[in-house]
Amino acid sequence: MFEHKHIIVLLDPAEESAAAVEKAATLAQLSDSKLTLFSSGYDGALNSIHPHSENARDSYLSRLLDGLETLADTARSKNIQVSTEAVWDKHAGTAMLNYLSGNPADLVVKATHHQNVIQRTFFSQTDWELIRHCPVPLLLTKATAWHDNITLTAAVDPVRTNDKPDFLDDHIIQCGTEMRSLLNAKLQLLHVYDPTPLMIYLDQPAINSTDIGEEIRVQHQEALVELAQSKGIDKADARLEMGSPVQVIPDYLYEYDIDIVIMGAVSRSGLERWLLGHTAEKVLDRITVDILIAK
């Protein structure tokens, strides 16, 4: 996961991102990676052919760099190599993807903000663009600090009920095991299944719904344990929960005070995209913990 020894933090000048920089700096220190603080800026009033427009744009970007350098100085206290980069671009996501094409990295980190009042995380257009198109793992952080003893939860679907690629669980778990080693963390697997659609379809007098429900549970349990054991994970750390993933996944992460949940998104050719079925948008925006999107 840290082949290039390079982590990038995408920063929005209008948002509080100190926690994201702190977490990225910790990962850079532990992985012996360099850290780049990256931002883009744009002002339509300066995007003209006026003779002084170029100087004005340079001044604008210089102010962005000054802000990045303040954050960089804090990160450098961890004795890591930190650089800053500001580019002129109206779209931060596009700017980040363009930068990655010429500057290989192992991880992109970006701050997101959960609103406790309405129990929602607001994902920007940039966030969704990166979730779908970022070619490397993406860590979407919240303001909450990690615990001293970090717990990682990998959301998997070993029964493949959600039209995702067969190899996606492998990517998720590989990402999780590498982060576990790096952070000296605990890693568990979480599989949430919802038997409701099938049970409704089979709701006939001649069918014992209790027996069918138990058969479904056993099928999912066995698939989960098999997946865990194939990856060297103790079956005690393979958690099976029943219910709607939209409700159960966020509630589980909150109840057990998880630090990072690992989910999957794989892109091919920019046209075909898969999001792990139960990590759809309506799940992501309810999650209160950091989200690592495995690629």
C-alpha positions as CSV (number, residue, x, y, z in Angstrom):
1,M,0.0,0.0,0.0
2,F,2.9,2.3,0.6
3,E,5.0,1.5,-2.4
4,H,5.6,5.1,-3.5
5,K,6.1,6.3,0.1
6,H,3.9,9.3,-0.7
7,I,0.8,10.6,1.0
8,I,-1.3,13.5,-0.2
9,V,-3.7,15.6,1.8
10,L,-6.3,17.5,-0.3
11,L,-7.1,20.6,1.6
12,D,-10.0,23.0,1.2
13,P,-8.9,26.5,2.4
14,A,-12.5,27.2,3.6
15,E,-12.6,24.1,5.8
16,E,-11.0,23.1,9.1
17,S,-8.5,20.4,8.2
18,A,-6.0,20.2,11.0
19,A,-7.2,16.7,12.1
20,A,-6.8,15.4,8.6
21,V,-3.3,16.7,8.4
22,E,-2.5,15.2,11.9
23,K,-3.7,11.8,10.9
24,A,-1.9,11.9,7.5
25,A,1.3,13.0,9.3
26,T,1.0,10.0,11.7
27,L,0.6,7.6,8.7
28,A,3.6,9.3,6.9
29,Q,5.7,9.0,10.0
30,L,4.9,5.3,10.5
31,S,5.3,4.4,6.9
32,D,8.4,6.5,6.3
33,S,6.6,8.4,3.6
34,K,6.8,12.0,2.4
35,L,3.7,14.1,2.8
36,T,2.3,16.6,0.3
37,L,-0.3,19.2,1.4
38,F,-2.3,20.0,-1.8
39,S,-4.9,22.7,-2.5
40,S,-6.5,24.3,-5.5
41,G,-8.0,27.7,-5.9
42,Y,-9.9,29.8,-8.4
43,D,-11.5,33.2,-8.6
44,G,-13.4,34.0,-11.8
45,A,-12.6,37.7,-11.4
46,L,-8.9,36.9,-11.9
47,N,-9.4,34.6,-14.8
48,S,-9.2,37.2,-17.6
49,I,-6.8,38.5,-20.2
50,H,-6.0,41.7,-18.3
51,P,-2.2,42.3,-18.2
52,H,-2.1,42.1,-14.4
53,S,-4.4,39.0,-14.1
54,E,-1.5,36.5,-14.1
55,N,0.2,38.4,-11.2
56,A,-3.0,38.5,-9.3
57,R,-3.5,34.7,-9.7
58,D,0.1,34.2,-8.5
59,S,-0.6,36.3,-5.5
60,Y,-3.8,34.3,-4.8
61,L,-1.9,31.0,-5.0
62,S,0.8,32.5,-2.8
63,R,-1.7,33.1,-0.1
64,L,-2.9,29.6,-0.4
65,L,0.6,28.3,0.0
66,D,1.1,30.4,3.1
67,G,-1.9,28.7,4.7
68,L,-0.5,25.3,3.7
69,E,2.9,26.1,5.1
70,T,1.3,26.8,8.5
71,L,-0.2,23.3,8.6
72,A,3.1,21.9,7.1
73,D,5.1,23.3,10.0
74,T,2.9,21.4,12.4
75,A,3.3,18.2,10.5
76,R,7.1,18.6,10.3
77,S,7.2,18.3,14.1
78,K,6.9,14.6,13.4
79,N,10.3,14.7,11.6
80,I,8.8,13.9,8.2
81,Q,9.3,15.4,4.8
82,V,6.5,17.8,4.0
83,S,5.9,19.8,0.8
84,T,3.1,22.1,-0.3
85,E,1.4,22.5,-3.6
86,A,-1.2,25.0,-4.8
87,V,-2.7,25.0,-8.3
88,W,-5.1,27.2,-10.2
89,D,-8.2,25.1,-10.9
90,K,-11.9,25.6,-10.4
91,H,-12.5,22.0,-9.5
92,A,-10.5,20.5,-6.6
93,G,-11.3,16.9,-7.5
94,T,-10.1,17.3,-11.1
95,A,-7.0,19.2,-9.9
96,M,-6.2,16.3,-7.5
97,L,-6.6,13.7,-10.2
98,N,-4.5,15.6,-12.6
99,Y,-1.8,16.0,-9.9
100,L,-1.8,12.3,-9.2
101,S,-1.3,11.5,-12.8
102,G,2.2,13.0,-12.6
103,N,2.9,12.4,-8.9
104,P,2.2,8.8,-7.9
105,A,1.0,8.4,-4.3
106,D,-0.2,5.6,-2.0
107,L,-3.0,7.4,-0.2
108,V,-5.1,10.5,-0.5
109,V,-6.5,12.0,2.7
110,K,-9.3,14.5,2.8
111,A,-11.4,16.0,5.7
112,T,-15.2,15.5,5.8
113,H,-17.5,16.9,8.4
114,H,-20.3,15.1,10.3
115,Q,-23.2,17.1,11.5
116,N,-24.3,15.7,14.9
117,V,-27.6,17.6,14.9
118,I,-28.9,15.9,11.8
119,Q,-26.7,12.8,12.0
120,R,-25.4,13.3,8.5
121,T,-22.0,13.8,6.9
122,F,-22.0,16.3,4.1
123,F,-20.0,14.9,1.2
124,S,-19.1,17.5,-1.4
125,Q,-19.0,17.1,-5.1
126,T,-15.2,16.8,-4.7
127,D,-15.6,14.0,-2.2
128,W,-17.9,11.9,-4.5
129,E,-15.6,12.5,-7.5
130,L,-12.7,11.1,-5.5
131,I,-14.7,8.2,-4.2
132,R,-15.5,7.2,-7.7
133,H,-12.4,8.1,-9.6
134,C,-9.4,8.4,-7.2
135,P,-6.9,5.7,-8.4
136,V,-5.4,5.1,-5.0
137,P,-7.0,4.5,-1.5
138,L,-8.9,7.4,-0.1
139,L,-9.1,8.2,3.6
140,L,-12.1,10.5,4.4
141,T,-11.5,11.8,7.9
142,K,-13.7,13.3,10.6
143,A,-12.5,15.7,13.3
144,T,-12.4,13.0,16.0
145,A,-9.0,11.8,17.0
146,W,-8.1,8.1,16.8
147,H,-8.0,6.1,20.0
148,D,-4.7,5.0,21.5
149,N,-5.7,1.4,20.6
150,I,-7.1,1.7,17.1
151,T,-9.9,-0.6,15.8
152,L,-10.4,-1.1,12.1
153,T,-13.6,-2.6,10.6
154,A,-13.6,-4.0,7.1
155,A,-17.1,-4.1,5.6
156,V,-17.3,-7.2,3.4
157,D,-19.9,-9.1,1.5
158,P,-18.6,-12.7,1.1
159,V,-21.9,-14.0,-0.2
160,R,-21.8,-11.4,-3.0
161,T,-25.4,-10.3,-2.7
162,N,-24.7,-6.8,-3.9
163,D,-23.5,-7.1,-7.5
164,K,-19.9,-6.2,-6.7
165,P,-16.7,-7.7,-8.2
166,D,-15.6,-11.0,-6.6
167,F,-12.1,-9.5,-5.9
168,L,-13.4,-6.4,-4.0
169,D,-13.3,-8.1,-0.6
170,D,-9.7,-9.1,-1.2
171,H,-8.8,-5.4,-1.9
172,I,-10.7,-4.3,1.3
173,I,-9.0,-6.9,3.5
174,Q,-5.6,-6.3,2.1
175,C,-5.9,-2.6,2.7
176,G,-7.1,-3.4,6.2
177,T,-4.3,-5.8,7.1
178,E,-1.7,-3.3,5.9
179,M,-3.2,-0.5,8.0
180,R,-3.4,-2.9,10.9
181,S,0.3,-3.5,10.7
182,L,1.1,0.1,10.3
183,L,-1.1,1.4,13.2
184,N,-0.6,-1.7,15.4
185,A,-4.4,-1.9,15.3
186,K,-7.1,-4.5,15.7
187,L,-8.9,-5.6,12.5
188,Q,-12.3,-7.1,12.3
189,L,-14.6,-8.0,9.5
190,L,-18.2,-6.9,9.4
191,H,-20.8,-8.5,7.2
192,V,-24.4,-7.3,7.3
193,Y,-27.1,-9.2,5.5
194,D,-30.7,-8.5,5.1
195,P,-33.0,-11.5,4.6
196,T,-36.2,-9.4,4.4
197,P,-36.6,-9.4,0.5
198,L,-36.2,-13.2,0.3
199,M,-38.4,-13.8,3.4
200,I,-41.2,-11.7,1.9
201,Y,-41.0,-13.6,-1.3
202,L,-41.2,-16.9,0.5
203,D,-44.0,-15.9,2.8
204,Q,-46.3,-18.8,2.1
205,P,-48.2,-21.1,4.5
206,A,-46.3,-24.2,3.5
207,I,-42.9,-22.7,4.3
208,N,-41.4,-22.5,7.7
209,S,-40.0,-19.0,7.7
210,T,-38.0,-19.7,10.9
211,D,-36.2,-22.5,9.3
212,I,-35.5,-20.5,6.1
213,G,-34.2,-17.6,8.2
214,E,-31.8,-19.9,10.0
215,E,-30.6,-21.4,6.8
216,I,-29.9,-17.9,5.4
217,R,-28.0,-16.9,8.6
218,V,-25.9,-20.1,8.5
219,Q,-25.1,-19.5,4.8
220,H,-23.8,-16.0,5.5
221,Q,-22.0,-17.1,8.7
222,E,-20.1,-19.9,7.0
223,A,-19.1,-17.6,4.1
224,L,-17.9,-15.0,6.5
225,V,-15.8,-17.4,8.6
226,E,-14.4,-19.0,5.5
227,L,-13.3,-15.6,4.2
228,A,-11.8,-14.6,7.5
229,Q,-9.8,-17.8,7.9
230,S,-8.5,-17.5,4.3
231,K,-7.1,-14.2,5.3
232,G,-5.6,-15.2,8.6
233,I,-8.3,-13.4,10.6
234,D,-9.6,-15.1,13.7
235,K,-13.3,-16.1,13.4
236,A,-14.0,-14.3,16.7
237,D,-13.1,-11.1,14.7
238,A,-15.6,-11.9,12.0
239,R,-18.9,-10.2,12.9
240,L,-22.2,-11.0,11.3
241,E,-25.2,-8.7,11.8
242,M,-28.7,-9.0,10.4
243,G,-30.7,-6.0,9.1
244,S,-30.6,-3.3,6.6
245,P,-27.0,-2.3,5.9
246,V,-28.1,1.3,5.6
247,Q,-29.0,1.3,9.3
248,V,-26.9,-1.5,10.8
249,I,-23.4,-0.5,9.5
250,P,-23.4,3.1,10.8
251,D,-25.0,2.0,14.1
252,Y,-22.5,-0.8,14.6
253,L,-19.5,1.5,14.0
254,Y,-20.9,4.0,16.4
255,E,-21.8,1.5,19.1
256,Y,-18.4,-0.2,19.1
257,D,-16.5,3.1,18.8
258,I,-14.6,2.1,15.7
259,D,-11.9,4.4,14.4
260,I,-11.8,3.5,10.7
261,V,-14.2,1.6,8.5
262,I,-12.8,0.2,5.3
263,M,-15.1,-0.1,2.3
264,G,-14.6,-0.8,-1.3
265,A,-14.8,1.2,-4.6
266,V,-13.2,-0.1,-7.8
267,S,-13.0,1.9,-11.0
268,R,-12.2,0.5,-14.5
269,S,-11.6,2.6,-17.6
270,G,-13.4,5.6,-16.0
271,L,-16.7,4.2,-17.3
272,E,-17.4,1.0,-15.3
273,R,-17.7,1.8,-11.6
274,W,-18.7,-0.4,-8.7
275,L,-19.4,0.7,-5.2
276,L,-19.8,-2.1,-2.7
277,G,-23.5,-2.6,-2.6
278,H,-24.0,-1.7,1.0
279,T,-21.6,1.3,0.9
280,A,-23.9,3.3,-1.3
281,E,-24.4,7.0,-0.8
282,K,-27.2,6.5,1.7
283,V,-24.9,4.5,4.0
284,L,-21.8,6.7,3.7
285,D,-23.4,9.9,4.8
286,R,-24.6,8.3,8.1
287,I,-21.2,7.0,9.1
288,T,-19.6,9.0,11.9
289,V,-16.1,7.5,11.8
290,D,-13.2,7.8,9.3
291,I,-13.8,6.0,6.0
292,L,-11.0,4.3,4.1
293,I,-12.1,3.6,0.5
294,A,-10.0,0.7,-0.8
295,K,-9.1,0.6,-4.5
